Amino acid sequence: MPLPASTGLRRLMTAGKVAPILDGMALLWLCERVIMARPDPGTLIVIPTPIGNLEDMTYRGIRILKELDALACEDTRHTRRVFERYSIERPEILFSCNSHNEKQAADRTLSLLNSGYDVGLCSDAGMPGLSDPGQLLIQKVIEAGFEVDILPGPSAVTTAILAAGVKAAQFAFLGFLPQRKARRRRAMELYIESDTALVIFESPRRLGRFLAEAGELFGERQGAVCFELTKKFQRVERGSLPKLAADHAEIEPRGEAVVVIGGANTLPKSDEIDGRPA
């Protein structure tokens, strides 16, 4: 028995705009075809990129960049270097996602995902969203109910914590600390009594001042300053915080630094003098 046609369809049939043969069963068939034609929602794929050495790009990251039709990146000029190194063709849809337009980039990403596109997200270096643009976009995508796939890959955070050589059974990543001294100090005071190591990004212009403040707050804790990680001229300076502060009191290095501050368990014991057993 044919299913009853909808009221709207009956009106069209009465007006002679739809053939009466399009009864309820035909309408059901038509609806099924429309539903089947609707694309499945896309997935956001977060792709870490090298922090310095282009050879650190993963096979999976390269493959996905070659397959994607849509990509949001912090700066297309930086991403182009990866494309050229691995013979990756520019995706059909390429748009920026930076600190100035992340909300608009998130809206565009949601629209593409809803249309069935898988959308890639990468920053200039390392993992998007960790002291880089992308965190807001990822949050919006999750809130909208879309799938998010995070690829493993290069990270200045884990590279620095291991290169520092301090005790780090647990560590906290603080990213770029506030520029105001009082707020910066409050952020670090939470860890005065803790064995948790800290990983902090700092600009070369503020590095010496920051190390001096850290030395005042944490005393003789051990730490490290990492420069040019994974690059040809990679350099890691290790020592007590006061020593590191003195080394950079008047010297402004090139490039951003990754600072690692050991936990309270890296303080010298009371029976040690100048770092050697008494």
Rosetta silent file (secondary structure, phi, psi, omega in degrees, C-alpha in Angstrom):
SEQUENCE: MPLPASTGLRRLMTAGKVAPILDGMALLWLCERVIMARPDPGTLIVIPTPIGNLEDMTYRGIRILKELDALACEDTRHTRRVFERYSIERPEILFSCNSHNEKQAADRTLSLLNSGYDVGLCSDAGMPGLSDPGQLLIQKVIEAGFEVDILPGPSAVTTAILAAGVKAAQFAFLGFLPQRKARRRRAMELYIESDTALVIFESPRRLGRFLAEAGELFGERQGAVCFELTKKFQRVERGSLPKLAADHAEIEPRGEAVVVIGGANTLPKSDEIDGRPA
SCORE:     score description
SCORE:     0.000 S_00000001
   1 L     0.000  128.601 -178.384    0.000    0.000    0.000 S_00000001
   2 L   -62.280  142.896  175.558    1.482    3.372   -0.980 S_00000001
   3 L   -75.298  148.548  179.954    2.521    5.658    1.850 S_00000001
   4 L   -65.998  136.790  176.655    0.586    8.933    2.065 S_00000001
   5 L   -72.891  156.961 -179.880    2.310   11.837    0.394 S_00000001
   6 L   -69.453  161.782  179.729    3.129   14.884    2.496 S_00000001
   7 H   -60.536  -42.377  179.677    0.766   17.837    2.631 S_00000001
   8 H   -61.509  -41.160  179.463    3.315   20.002    0.803 S_00000001
   9 H   -67.194  -38.069  179.316    3.669   17.409   -1.942 S_00000001
  10 H   -60.897  -39.553  179.775   -0.134   17.091   -2.241 S_00000001
  11 H   -63.388  -41.643  178.343   -0.367   20.842   -2.826 S_00000001
  12 H   -65.013  -38.592  179.690    2.235   20.620   -5.593 S_00000001
  13 H   -65.684  -40.699 -179.779    0.412   17.656   -7.110 S_00000001
  14 H   -63.890  -36.203 -179.495   -2.900   19.548   -6.998 S_00000001
  15 L   -78.452   -4.004  178.424   -1.287   22.496   -8.728 S_00000001
  16 L    80.392   13.624 -177.774   -0.056   20.173  -11.447 S_00000001
  17 L   -90.263  -15.785  176.684    3.607   20.840  -10.686 S_00000001
  18 L  -130.762  130.861 -178.017    4.420   17.250   -9.651 S_00000001
  19 L   -58.880  134.945 -179.852    3.144   14.228  -11.514 S_00000001
  20 L   -56.798  -20.713 -178.676    0.517   12.347   -9.451 S_00000001
  21 L   -65.000  -19.675  178.963    2.550    9.165  -10.017 S_00000001
  22 L   -76.661   76.956 -177.986    5.002   10.509   -7.395 S_00000001
  23 L   -84.770 -166.175 -175.611    3.113    8.894   -4.544 S_00000001
  24 H   -60.189  -41.158 -178.679    4.296    8.225   -0.998 S_00000001
  25 H   -65.345  -39.664  178.914    6.659    5.363   -1.924 S_00000001
  26 H   -65.899  -37.654  178.255    8.328    7.465   -4.596 S_00000001
  27 H   -64.256  -40.846  178.004    8.742   10.297   -2.123 S_00000001
  28 H   -61.744  -44.177  178.377   10.378    7.897    0.343 S_00000001
  29 H   -60.266  -42.418 -179.442   12.773    6.710   -2.367 S_00000001
  30 H   -63.671  -41.717  179.222   13.636   10.320   -3.247 S_00000001
  31 H   -63.430  -39.772  178.621   14.357   11.175    0.390 S_00000001
  32 H   -62.671  -39.019  179.457   16.666    8.169    0.687 S_00000001
  33 H   -65.519  -39.240  179.985   18.611    9.312   -2.368 S_00000001
  34 H   -65.190  -43.413 -179.736   19.037   12.802   -0.900 S_00000001
  35 H   -64.210  -41.990 -179.371   20.262   11.408    2.425 S_00000001
  36 H   -65.918  -30.025 -178.553   22.694    9.069    0.686 S_00000001
  37 H   -77.318  -18.117 -178.744   24.075   11.959   -1.377 S_00000001
  38 L   -70.361  127.908 -176.816   24.856   14.023    1.730 S_00000001
  39 L   -69.904  149.181  172.557   28.622   13.752    2.486 S_00000001
  40 L   -66.448  147.659  178.704   29.875   12.337    5.739 S_00000001
  41 L   -63.251  148.105 -178.740   31.299   15.045    8.023 S_00000001
  42 L   -81.339  177.751  179.765   35.020   15.600    7.733 S_00000001
  43 E  -121.328  138.697  172.291   37.777   15.208   10.324 S_00000001
  44 E   -84.807  126.430 -179.298   40.206   17.826   11.598 S_00000001
  45 E  -115.407  114.703 -178.312   43.757   16.455   11.386 S_00000001
  46 E   -90.017  119.674 -170.715   46.359   18.264   13.500 S_00000001
  47 L  -116.726  108.923  175.160   49.775   17.930   11.843 S_00000001
  48 L   -72.183  146.803  179.632   52.967   18.855   13.715 S_00000001
  49 E  -121.449  162.499 -176.139   55.797   20.189   11.574 S_00000001
  50 L   -55.277  143.860  178.313   59.588   20.272   12.157 S_00000001
  51 L   -88.937   -2.239  178.612   60.876   22.683   14.814 S_00000001
  52 L  -177.817  -46.598 -177.574   64.056   23.283   12.844 S_00000001
  53 L   -98.886  115.287 -175.941   65.245   20.278   10.864 S_00000001
  54 H   -63.178  -18.148  179.320   62.989   19.527    7.897 S_00000001
  55 H   -72.379   -7.896 -178.319   64.036   15.867    7.988 S_00000001
  56 H   -85.064    2.723  175.880   61.961   15.443   11.161 S_00000001
  57 L   -67.156  136.140 -176.942   58.682   15.418    9.232 S_00000001
  58 L   -82.311  156.094  176.313   56.933   12.070    9.751 S_00000001
  59 H   -57.802  -42.745 -177.553   55.922    9.695    6.939 S_00000001
  60 H   -65.664  -41.314  178.545   52.322    9.884    8.092 S_00000001
  61 H   -61.949  -41.315  178.845   52.351   13.671    8.143 S_00000001
  62 H   -63.930  -46.018 -178.872   53.742   13.785    4.606 S_00000001
  63 H   -60.127  -45.194 -177.335   51.164   11.301    3.325 S_00000001
  64 H   -67.349  -39.800  177.160   48.259   13.183    4.843 S_00000001
  65 H   -61.247  -32.777  178.509   49.475   16.542    3.517 S_00000001
  66 H   -73.491  -26.732 -175.831   49.568   14.978    0.047 S_00000001
  67 H   -91.570  -24.209 -173.223   46.012   13.653    0.401 S_00000001
  68 L   -68.700  145.418  172.781   44.287   16.665    1.962 S_00000001
  69 L  -100.991  -11.578 -178.234   42.111   19.023   -0.069 S_00000001
  70 E  -141.240  134.634 -177.839   41.949   21.666    2.685 S_00000001
  71 E  -144.628  130.230  172.174   44.660   22.972    5.007 S_00000001
  72 E  -104.255  127.226 -178.431   44.793   25.736    7.607 S_00000001
  73 E  -136.927  154.689 -176.729   48.326   26.893    8.393 S_00000001
  74 L   -63.051  -46.572 -179.401   49.894   29.655   10.458 S_00000001
  75 L  -146.708  118.965 -175.985   51.916   31.115    7.581 S_00000001
  76 H   -62.137  -26.117  179.871   51.766   29.778    4.036 S_00000001
  77 H   -67.796  -39.595  177.890   55.400   30.816    3.444 S_00000001
  78 H   -69.248  -42.936 -178.442   56.650   28.493    6.183 S_00000001
  79 H   -65.009  -32.006  179.810   54.382   25.655    5.073 S_00000001
  80 H   -60.800  -31.020  178.300   55.599   26.045    1.496 S_00000001
  81 H   -63.224  -39.484  177.170   59.095   24.972    2.632 S_00000001
  82 H   -67.794  -42.200  178.411   57.667   21.632    3.763 S_00000001
  83 H   -57.488  -47.252 -176.866   55.731   21.308    0.489 S_00000001
  84 H   -67.554  -39.034 -177.472   58.871   21.927   -1.567 S_00000001
  85 H   -64.587  -34.988 -174.475   61.063   19.616    0.514 S_00000001
  86 L  -115.525   19.733  175.839   58.674   16.667    0.110 S_00000001
  87 L    52.151   48.687  179.079   57.177   17.429   -3.321 S_00000001
  88 L   -98.619  126.976  178.319   53.721   18.077   -1.886 S_00000001
  89 L   -74.610  145.236  177.392   51.253   19.838   -4.160 S_00000001
  90 L   -59.194  130.257 -179.941   49.423   22.842   -2.777 S_00000001
  91 L   -66.011  159.912 -179.244   45.984   21.687   -1.544 S_00000001
  92 L   -56.492  -41.450 -178.975   42.858   22.874   -3.293 S_00000001
  93 E  -119.640  116.759 -179.823   41.907   25.001   -0.267 S_00000001
  94 E  -131.189  122.091 -179.216   44.704   26.720    1.661 S_00000001
  95 E  -143.067  160.774 -174.174   44.010   29.399    4.262 S_00000001
  96 E   -89.709  149.529  172.845   45.756   30.976    7.227 S_00000001
  97 L  -137.498   98.166 -178.557   45.079   30.384   10.913 S_00000001
  98 L  -129.497 -176.020 -174.935   47.097   32.785   13.036 S_00000001
  99 L   -65.330  -17.106 -178.055   46.727   34.805   16.221 S_00000001
 100 L   -93.244  -22.101 -173.464   44.890   37.564   14.331 S_00000001
 101 L  -132.863   22.171 -172.288   42.256   35.525   12.491 S_00000001
 102 H   -62.335  -35.812  179.432   41.829   32.259   14.407 S_00000001
 103 H   -63.472  -45.046  178.387   38.096   32.779   15.026 S_00000001
 104 H   -64.816  -38.666  178.070   37.444   33.313   11.307 S_00000001
 105 H   -64.519  -36.712  177.930   39.652   30.326   10.482 S_00000001
 106 H   -65.064  -42.661  178.972   37.659   28.206   12.937 S_00000001
 107 H   -61.953  -42.318  179.809   34.375   29.232   11.289 S_00000001
 108 H   -67.004  -39.034  178.213   35.726   28.341    7.855 S_00000001
 109 H   -61.639  -44.193  179.091   37.033   25.019    9.146 S_00000001
 110 H   -60.794  -40.712  178.972   33.616   24.131   10.595 S_00000001
 111 H   -63.922  -41.949  179.462   31.967   24.927    7.269 S_00000001
 112 H   -67.235  -42.434  178.251   34.429   22.714    5.387 S_00000001
 113 H   -61.316  -40.768 -179.960   34.051   19.848    7.853 S_00000001
 114 H   -66.427  -25.624  178.896   30.286   20.065    7.542 S_00000001
 115 L   -87.653    0.908  176.288   30.670   19.839    3.755 S_00000001
 116 L   100.279    0.845  178.854   32.639   16.615    4.061 S_00000001
 117 L   -79.301  137.811  162.835   36.185   17.928    3.756 S_00000001
 118 L   -81.908  132.128 -175.427   38.970   16.591    5.944 S_00000001
 119 E  -118.033  127.830  175.625   40.874   19.681    7.086 S_00000001
 120 E   -90.127  153.667  177.042   44.529   19.738    8.126 S_00000001
 121 E  -135.627  124.774  175.829   45.939   22.163   10.684 S_00000001
 122 E  -142.065  154.118  176.225   49.619   23.025   11.066 S_00000001
 123 L  -108.421 -176.119 -178.081   51.658   25.839   12.575 S_00000001
 124 L   -65.558  -34.763 -178.103   55.049   27.197   11.548 S_00000001
 125 L  -158.160  136.224  176.375   56.900   24.760   13.809 S_00000001
 126 E    82.090 -154.000 -174.601   55.972   22.020   16.245 S_00000001
 127 L   -91.729  121.111  177.104   52.505   21.110   17.494 S_00000001
 128 L   -56.882  141.177  177.185   49.642   23.522   16.701 S_00000001
 129 L    94.422  -16.190  177.467   47.895   24.860   19.784 S_00000001
 130 L  -101.400   94.786 -173.839   50.915   24.658   22.119 S_00000001
 131 L    56.211   27.552  176.367   51.993   28.310   22.360 S_00000001
 132 L  -140.971  159.216  174.810   50.991   28.473   18.694 S_00000001
 133 L   -57.968  150.744  176.451   47.714   29.279   16.925 S_00000001
 134 L   131.178  -24.425 -176.444   45.243   26.410   16.769 S_00000001
 135 H   -63.378  -45.275  179.180   43.977   25.862   20.297 S_00000001
 136 H   -63.474  -43.321 -179.728   40.776   27.883   19.778 S_00000001
 137 H   -60.531  -47.059  179.674   40.131   26.218   16.416 S_00000001
 138 H   -60.622  -42.642  179.799   40.557   22.731   17.879 S_00000001
 139 H   -61.140  -44.265 -179.712   38.261   23.613   20.772 S_00000001
 140 H   -63.674  -39.360 -179.961   35.536   24.896   18.425 S_00000001
 141 H   -65.210  -42.783  178.672   35.741   21.760   16.283 S_00000001
 142 H   -64.343  -43.991 -179.826   35.399   19.493   19.325 S_00000001
 143 H   -62.006  -31.675 -179.801   32.477   21.531   20.670 S_00000001
 144 L   -79.492   -6.041  175.413   30.734   21.208   17.294 S_00000001
 145 L    91.643   10.130  178.808   30.958   17.421   17.525 S_00000001
 146 L   -86.228  157.879  178.050   33.464   16.743   14.748 S_00000001
 147 E   -76.877  145.164  176.369   36.269   14.205   15.010 S_00000001
 148 E  -127.157  127.377  179.259   39.818   15.428   15.695 S_00000001
 149 E  -114.372  117.322 -178.876   42.887   13.343   14.850 S_00000001
 150 E   -99.454  118.170  177.326   46.168   14.466   16.477 S_00000001
 151 L   -84.502  138.223  173.226   49.319   13.234   14.736 S_00000001
 152 L   -73.156  158.694  179.291   52.432   12.700   16.879 S_00000001
 153 L   169.762 -161.626 -174.496   55.555   14.516   15.830 S_00000001
 154 L   -58.650  141.154  178.286   58.210   17.146   16.555 S_00000001
 155 L  -151.486  125.768  177.092   57.888   19.145   19.776 S_00000001
 156 H   -66.524  -26.266 -176.814   60.286   21.647   21.326 S_00000001
 157 H   -65.444  -57.454 -177.355   58.808   20.819   24.744 S_00000001
 158 H   -69.778  -33.389  177.607   59.788   17.150   24.942 S_00000001
 159 H   -62.744  -44.434 -177.694   63.049   17.735   23.067 S_00000001
 160 H   -68.925  -40.775 -176.270   64.134   20.400   25.566 S_00000001
 161 H   -63.847  -33.288  177.952   63.135   18.492   28.712 S_00000001
 162 H   -79.601  -38.462 -179.859   65.342   15.572   27.674 S_00000001
 163 H   -66.908  -26.894 -177.241   68.209   17.740   26.414 S_00000001
 164 H   -66.092  -33.346  178.299   68.285   19.635   29.723 S_00000001
 165 L    74.772   20.629  177.766   69.408   16.562   31.617 S_00000001
 166 L   -98.113  164.043  175.087   67.559   17.462   34.829 S_00000001
 167 L   -63.973  125.720 -175.541   65.367   15.188   36.918 S_00000001
 168 L  -148.708   55.463  174.597   61.988   15.303   35.228 S_00000001
 169 L   -61.547  -27.539  173.346   59.760   12.442   36.309 S_00000001
 170 L  -143.379  146.644  178.510   57.052   15.075   35.920 S_00000001
 171 E  -146.361  159.581  178.186   57.110   18.458   34.234 S_00000001
 172 E  -121.831  134.461  176.977   54.805   21.377   33.478 S_00000001
 173 E   -97.476  116.529 -177.945   54.771   23.322   30.231 S_00000001
 174 E  -101.066   -5.132  178.337   54.130   27.021   30.926 S_00000001
 175 E    62.806 -143.142  174.303   54.630   28.294   27.378 S_00000001
 176 E   -85.917  122.205 -179.824   55.259   32.042   27.141 S_00000001
 177 L   -76.986  160.913  178.239   54.811   33.598   30.579 S_00000001
 178 L   -56.589  149.833 -178.689   53.028   36.961   31.062 S_00000001
 179 L   -75.107  -28.732  179.121   55.129   40.003   30.236 S_00000001
 180 L   -74.367  133.118 -174.191   54.317   41.767   33.505 S_00000001
 181 H   -58.771  -43.712 -176.996   56.763   40.794   36.224 S_00000001
 182 H   -62.727  -44.017 -179.900   54.146   40.377   38.977 S_00000001
 183 H   -69.415  -36.513  178.653   51.976   38.047   36.892 S_00000001
 184 H   -64.310  -42.969 -179.568   55.018   36.143   35.683 S_00000001
 185 H   -64.755  -41.332  179.844   56.203   35.648   39.256 S_00000001
 186 H   -62.049  -37.352 -179.697   52.767   34.434   40.395 S_00000001
 187 H   -64.520  -33.574 -177.940   52.741   31.832   37.625 S_00000001
 188 H   -88.196  -26.023 -178.094   56.073   30.415   38.820 S_00000001
 189 H   -60.306  -24.220  179.710   55.435   30.675   42.567 S_00000001
 190 L   -60.971  -19.421 -173.020   53.048   27.726   42.307 S_00000001
 191 L  -113.171   14.660 -177.484   56.098   25.474   41.841 S_00000001
 192 L   -59.781  -42.018 -176.927   58.456   26.762   44.562 S_00000001
 193 L   -95.851    3.415 -170.552   58.044   23.645   46.723 S_00000001
 194 L   -95.504  148.277  172.331   57.471   21.245   43.841 S_00000001
 195 L   -84.051    2.630 -179.840   59.752   18.645   42.255 S_00000001
 196 L   -71.159  125.682  174.299   58.009   19.382   38.956 S_00000001
 197 E   -75.611  154.337 -177.746   60.381   20.610   36.250 S_00000001
 198 E  -118.794  140.134  174.168   59.234   23.590   34.175 S_00000001
 199 E  -118.870  123.867 -172.661   59.479   24.178   30.433 S_00000001
 200 E  -134.374  136.749  172.704   59.150   27.807   29.371 S_00000001
 201 E   -91.327  137.898  179.616   59.436   29.617   26.034 S_00000001
 202 E  -144.258  146.079  178.802   61.210   32.980   26.185 S_00000001
 203 L   -80.604  153.453 -179.896   62.255   35.641   23.687 S_00000001
 204 L   -61.982  -30.225 -178.151   65.947   36.561   23.392 S_00000001
 205 L   -65.607  -31.714 -176.383   65.178   40.140   24.396 S_00000001
 206 L  -105.776    0.144 -170.621   63.865   39.079   27.826 S_00000001
 207 H   -59.423  -50.746 -178.148   65.995   35.985   28.429 S_00000001
 208 H   -59.530  -44.351  179.839   68.628   37.501   30.734 S_00000001
 209 H   -64.751  -41.220 -179.772   66.044   39.290   32.857 S_00000001
 210 H   -64.612  -43.537 -179.776   63.873   36.200   33.098 S_00000001
 211 H   -62.934  -36.294  177.239   66.758   33.968   34.198 S_00000001
 212 H   -64.472  -42.791  178.180   67.662   36.485   36.907 S_00000001
 213 H   -64.058  -42.262  179.970   64.074   36.458   38.194 S_00000001
 214 H   -63.818  -38.158  177.773   63.991   32.654   38.116 S_00000001
 215 H   -64.656  -39.229  177.519   67.249   32.533   40.082 S_00000001
 216 H   -63.627  -36.694 -174.811   65.817   34.861   42.728 S_00000001
 217 H   -83.499  -42.684 -173.121   62.722   32.703   43.055 S_00000001
 218 H  -105.904   -2.618  176.736   64.136   29.171   42.766 S_00000001
 219 L    67.088 -134.550 -172.484   67.687   29.682   44.027 S_00000001
 220 L   -87.131   21.394  176.369   70.340   27.172   42.991 S_00000001
 221 L   -56.022  149.825  176.351   68.051   24.841   41.088 S_00000001
 222 E   -82.057  150.304  179.496   69.590   23.272   38.009 S_00000001
 223 E  -157.994 -172.405  179.263   68.329   24.264   34.604 S_00000001
 224 E  -156.158  151.774  173.147   69.130   24.608   30.933 S_00000001
 225 E  -122.270  123.579 -175.171   68.659   27.018   28.072 S_00000001
 226 E  -109.229  129.519  178.653   68.163   25.422   24.644 S_00000001
 227 E  -121.691  145.817  172.290   68.833   27.249   21.381 S_00000001
 228 L    51.612   42.903 -177.104   68.271   26.210   17.753 S_00000001
 229 L   -55.915  134.273  179.378   66.912   22.796   18.729 S_00000001
 230 L    72.052   -3.722 -179.872   67.369   20.119   16.011 S_00000001
 231 L   -90.070  174.742 -177.051   69.266   22.593   13.794 S_00000001
 232 L   -59.152  -39.671 -176.457   72.920   22.477   12.735 S_00000001
 233 L  -104.701   36.119  175.905   74.011   24.913   15.450 S_00000001
 234 L   -54.145  139.000 -179.561   71.885   23.491   18.258 S_00000001
 235 E  -143.133  133.522  177.684   73.207   24.570   21.644 S_00000001
 236 E  -126.386  118.262  178.488   72.201   23.577   25.176 S_00000001
 237 E  -103.032  126.883 -176.207   73.626   25.486   28.141 S_00000001
 238 E  -120.533  153.479  177.409   73.274   23.768   31.508 S_00000001
 239 E   155.262 -172.950  176.995   73.948   24.869   35.070 S_00000001
 240 E   -71.721  157.639 -179.415   72.414   26.516   38.107 S_00000001
 241 H   -60.469  -43.504  177.090   69.904   29.292   37.485 S_00000001
 242 H   -59.739  -38.217  178.752   72.207   32.009   38.907 S_00000001
 243 H   -66.070  -44.906  178.917   75.011   30.841   36.603 S_00000001
 244 H   -62.536  -39.100  178.689   72.756   30.820   33.555 S_00000001
 245 H   -63.448  -42.453  179.532   71.476   34.290   34.493 S_00000001
 246 H   -64.523  -38.705 -179.375   75.039   35.619   34.790 S_00000001
 247 H   -64.411  -27.130 -176.121   75.971   34.124   31.411 S_00000001
 248 L  -115.314   20.383 -178.504   73.096   35.983   29.743 S_00000001
 249 L   -63.127  -36.826 -176.080   73.124   39.202   31.750 S_00000001
 250 L  -126.859   -0.473 -178.342   74.382   41.266   28.820 S_00000001
 251 L  -104.651  124.709  177.653   74.294   38.877   25.870 S_00000001
 252 L  -103.859  108.793 -177.898   71.159   38.737   23.729 S_00000001
 253 L   -73.071  170.056  175.987   71.089   35.484   21.749 S_00000001
 254 L   -93.689  141.245  175.837   69.419   35.012   18.401 S_00000001
 255 L    80.772  159.843  179.557   66.113   33.177   18.175 S_00000001
 256 L   -69.855  148.941 -179.606   63.654   32.079   20.805 S_00000001
 257 E  -111.194  150.264  170.859   64.957   30.029   23.700 S_00000001
 258 E  -108.772  118.596 -177.646   63.441   27.082   25.515 S_00000001
 259 E  -102.921  131.835  175.307   64.212   27.302   29.232 S_00000001
 260 E  -116.138  126.838  177.961   64.041   24.249   31.477 S_00000001
 261 E  -114.611  119.980  179.559   64.005   24.738   35.251 S_00000001
 262 L   -65.761  160.547  179.162   64.590   21.671   37.368 S_00000001
 263 L   -75.350 -178.779 -179.755   62.328   20.887   40.305 S_00000001
 264 H   -59.600  -23.859 -179.803   63.135   21.381   43.979 S_00000001
 265 H   -75.176    0.901  175.485   64.882   17.997   43.922 S_00000001
 266 H  -100.511    0.708  175.950   67.685   19.540   41.809 S_00000001
 267 L   -67.277  142.125  178.122   68.758   21.932   44.576 S_00000001
 268 L   -64.379  145.629  179.033   72.247   21.122   45.931 S_00000001
 269 L   -72.250  158.754 -175.004   72.282   19.278   49.232 S_00000001
 270 L   -62.282  -23.624 -178.569   73.383   21.118   52.355 S_00000001
 271 L   -95.948   16.291  177.598   76.655   19.161   52.507 S_00000001
 272 E  -109.812  140.269  179.204   77.669   20.150   48.989 S_00000001
 273 E  -126.353  128.987 -179.737   79.851   23.155   48.190 S_00000001
 274 L    53.718   32.671  175.726   80.226   24.566   44.682 S_00000001
 275 L    81.555    2.822 -179.622   78.427   21.517   43.325 S_00000001
 276 E  -119.952  145.830  178.861   80.941   18.997   44.795 S_00000001
 277 E   -58.052  138.565 -179.227   80.539   16.758   47.872 S_00000001
 278 L   -71.872    0.000    0.000   82.161   18.291   50.952 S_00000001
